[in-house]
Each structure stands twice: as structure tokens, then as C-alpha cells.
Amino acid sequence: MRMRTHTLLSTEMALREGALRLNLLVHSRHFYKFTSVVGVRSLSENVSSKPVTASPTETTGDHLIYTQEHFALKESLRKIIDQEINPHVDQWEAEGKFPAHKIFKILGSAGFLGVNKPVEYGGLGLDFSYSVAVAEELGNIHCGGIPMAIGVQTDMTTPALARFGSAELKKEFLLPSIMGDKVACLGVSEVGAGSDVSSIMTKAVRKGDEYVINGGKMWTTNGTQADWMCLLANTSDGPPHRNKSLICLPMNLPGVHIARKIDKLGMWSSDTAEVFFDDVHVPCKNIIGQEGMGFTYQMLQFQEERLWAVANILTTMDSIIQDTIQYTRQRKIFKQPVLYHQSVHFRLAELQTEVELLRSLLHRATALYIKGNDVTKLASMAKLKGGRLAREVSDTCLQYWGGMGFTSDVMVSRFYRDSRLMSIGGGADEVMLGIICKYMDTLPKK
């Protein structure tokens, strides 16, 4: 979508004038001619890890928050997934890394890395419901690692920059991230401070017109390939919720050390790094928004991150349930298909019901969020339920696959590994419960 054509210019002009955000994209030629740009690659129909189509295609009239433009966006993204990503997922999983710069450039050129970001910095200028639609569609990628890496770029490292960053910072970091020219990573978690963000120890000490940064970050998605980091660091010795700042940190600066690439239980195709900072000098102008507001900015980013994660895993859960239905219909035990045992088809019905309930919560939270409401409680509820439900779906479905489920040849085993992170990353289940209790006013008084 970033082809410098008259059609694109007309689209961007329409966006700036406040016309219907994706109307021209739906009707323009370049939106649907993407396959001619990236090329069509023949796909094998016999790949064992390829999931079944999850559910019947919804239409505009069926959906609570999606319009024709949402579905058009999803359709174009699905073409990229089928042509440029899924044919290579098994290879990237085996290698422990996917080519982030290459894939992000393809996605950025098509507009998918800045769906709800400002038009003047390369985005489409749409509301967050379009990001949710993109996250759902990315759930059709045949692994969890690549969607997670994309989500870090679009909804974890850049929301605060887009909202509070200076024009200079946006030009240097936001614009190339949206265009796919730079890969971003998020530097929040540390060895002794994961879900407890207020306990981070990394310091950025002001010296003249620079910050000197010392410390380290752990579990950094995209860390070995990133060009810059959205870093949360202590910039003063004040109260822990008011002494932190977000800083745009180029990863090629002297003193930035990639200590190691972390070997993980799942998410194999996504590189995860431990990073150390040894007297790293960063200009003070690289701070996002106001000094001392980093914790608040990061909490705001968490709303979008958690809703994005739920949207993404919903699609995968749909696919895994449908895969399992197909397999258990074919696999026989005691002279009848496994699916025909009441305990099996009843349990799958229960799981699909839970998925639909979670989807309704997601769409309600999204609808409220795009109207400017604080949805921290609902986002935390959705994140909590999403993580727990993913564990139920993966464990139950893997059981119904029997011995095949214990191999690496099927999607259900990959989902079993990958989905476990949902209850840990982006705030553990216990942290979500604490947030929910805070909003319910049920926490013990100190």
C-alpha cells in the first residue's frame, strides 16, 4: 500500500480529509493487486501442520464492530500470510528465527504495521478496531512466534511513541517502524522484574544533554534483530510509579550488548534476547513524552497489547478446535470415531462456547476503547481468560489427538507449546487478577 502511485496519494488525501477511512482501499486497485507485487508462490496441500479453516466467513451484517473495510483489510492480509509467511514457518521454527526485516518490510509496504497510526507518519489513521481485526487475521499464521513479533512492533513498542512522542522522534523511529524499515523491540522486563514493572532496576542518569544508561533487559522479543528499543528505565530516585521514562534507544549504540539468544519452550521462530547496557549514551531528546511518565505510558500501552494478544489467540483456538474435530472424526477407537464419544463432542462444544464468550468480551472492550474509555479492567479480564482458555483448548485437543498430539508434526502440539506464554507474558494471570480486584475494590487495605 505504500507504492508511490496516484491511487495511494488519493487514499492518503482522503484519510487526511476525514473521509471513510478505508473506503478507497476497498475500491482501489492496488489494495487487491497485492499478489502481483509479492508474487504468487505455489503451496503444498499436504503440509501436515496446515490447519483447517476455522469457522464460516462472517459478513458485515453479522459482525458487531467490523465493517466491509475491516473484512477487506483482513482479506488482503490473509493473502500475504498464505503467500509469504506460512510456506516458510516450519523452516523458521526449526532455525529458531524468522527474517524479521524481510517480513516486516512486506507488511509495512502493505500498510499492516501502522493500521491505527497517524497518516503523516505512514499509518492508515484508522481506529483500534482495525488493529484487532489484523491481530485476529495474524492468528492464521501457523505458529505463535511470528504473530507475537509483529504485535510487538505494532501494539507494544509504538503506541506511546505515536501518542506522546515528539515529531522528531516519530520521524526517526515511528515512521520507519510503520514502513517496515526498522524492527523494534520492547525493553521492560528484567530478571528480577517481570510482571512487577515498578521494580525495574535499569537506570538512565542525566548528564548534560544525554542519558547514560546502565542495566539490562530480559525476554526481549525481536531482541537479536531489532534496530531500536522502546526502553523503560528509572530516570530519577522518586516514587516507583513516577520515576520512570520511556526512551527510544538505537540498538547499534556503543555499550548495547546482546548477551544471548534465549532458548524457549515455545515461540521458536521468534528470537528472544537478554540485553545489557554498559554506559550507553542516548540524547535526552529521545525520551517519549514527559520525564517520569514512563510507567503511566507503559500501562496505557498494556491495554492495547493485551487486547491484541487476545484477538490473535482467538483465531488460533478456533483453528485448533476445527483441526481436532476433523481428526477425531477420522480417527477410530473401539470401532467408532473418537468424535462420536459423547465426552469428546460435548467437551469440544464447551470449549467453542468459551471461545465465543471471550470473543464477545474482546469486541465489547474494543468498542469501548475506541470511544475513549479506560478498559483496563476488561482488557485484564480478557487477557486472564484468554491465557487460561488457551491452556484448556491446547491440553484437551492434544489429548484427543493421542500419540500424534505428542509429535511435532501437527499444529496442536505447536499450539500447546506456544500458547503457554499467554498466561505469563504481558502480565501474568496473578497480576491480571490483582488489577481486576483493584477495580472491584476487593483488595485488602494496607
Summary of the structure (lengths in Angstrom):
residues: 446
radius of gyration: 21.9
end to end distance: 53.7
largest distance: 78.5
contacts: 1543
relative contact order: 0.11
helix: 54%
strand: 14%
